Amino acid sequence: MPLLQPPSLMAPRKREASLWPVVAAGFAGLASILALAALQRLDAPAAVAALLFIAATTALAMIVADRRAETDAADEAPQVARGAGEAAPYATLINALPDPILVIQASERDDLSDRRYVFANTAARELLRIQHSEGLLVTLVRDPQVLEVVDEALFGARDAETVYETGGVQARILRVHARPLGLALDGAHLALLAFRDETEVRRVERTRTDFLANASHELRTPLASLTGFIETLRGHAKDDRTARDRFLAIMHAQAERMSRLIDDLMSLSRIELNEHIAPDDEVDLSQAVMDVVDAVTQLARERGVVLEPVLARGGAARVLGDRDQIVQVAQNLIDNAVKYSPPGAKVRIEVESGLTAEACAAGLRAEAQRLSLLTPDHSAETYAVLRVTDSGAGIARENLPRLTERFYRVEGQKSHERAGTGLGLAIVKHIANRHRGGLSVESLRDQGTTFTVYFPLIAAPALPAAGLVAKVS
């Protein structure tokens, strides 16, 4: 018997009051009075009085019968309405619940095809893409653990729960709870199956766990190196000046690596703490980027890399932002471009103004692999954009979605000379998000990578187009 469904259309029909017995009794009384009057056993006044009494009694009886019929009809109205197909009030309430809910019915323990869903609220129909009012449970869920907890509720008469992960691109993690509902009128077992979406909670927990594991690993490596060299210097290398100088240089490098890691962790923590608060200072993006170019010039010269900045003219790329954080974004992107470009290569640094979000993320090369790592909510605004293009080996398509994960480094780019903390792009993404901006990447194997970050403009004045401002080797 389907639960929470409208009753059968064969429900009892509404009773109708019958007035014929009352009318017949009235006519019988009237005939009796007339007959007595005809036999002259009643005088005229008495006959008239008797006739009036019978008429009044008949009318009163008819009114009482009519009122009783109306009362019975009102009492049976909800049942008649449900018989006509209207949903019960509690079904409407259950449909309004945000959690998906199914009612399962089964009669045979050993027959899996006997498990049927006989009710699904609106959330369940959306989650499981249900097209019919009832059907086989296995057409919706095939996970053995979910089917097992359903059986425990149906035939074991006890609560049970499990975790169910949906498939597809947008996978969701659901906690499934089954509870027995007893027996239907036809003797079938009934159970309630409820789903609770825990995707976001599990994602946050997984991120926290991965973060702690990766941070511990990143700190443990330089600490182990420092400990080993200290023990060596306290032992046989104590009097070896050449070995001592070499070991001290390595220890210094490891200590600097730990310092950078701690600085990046603290920076990321501060950015995430204030990420919901948009900055309100005025920053000239071109000037901030030029300051970074000046600071990176020496590193680029040492690696034989040519910096080629093409910046919007002063005042054309004014954004609302935190200058230190915008400088940090430019520093991370330009540092990475220099590190991953071979000697003699060029790193192009562009700042443009007055572009839409779609134009910022459109990319430069049609044949390149492209991915938006962060898309702003308000795409109707205009933006100032920073693009940094290197001449490195490029990044494979499968690695692009993970570039902004904490401590993630592309395989084959983890050598000591290019060592980093693995937090740079995560910091860039969170800063762009705080500024209500966007971030995208495009890459072509053996032809380099372009990172694009863009921030909302304060205004978009009509100024001359960008020009070559400086070329630093």
Order of alpha helices (4+ residues) and beta strands (2+ residues): alpha-alpha-alpha-beta-beta-alpha-beta-alpha-beta-beta-beta-alpha-alpha-beta-alpha-beta-beta-alpha-beta-alpha-beta-beta-alpha-beta-beta-beta
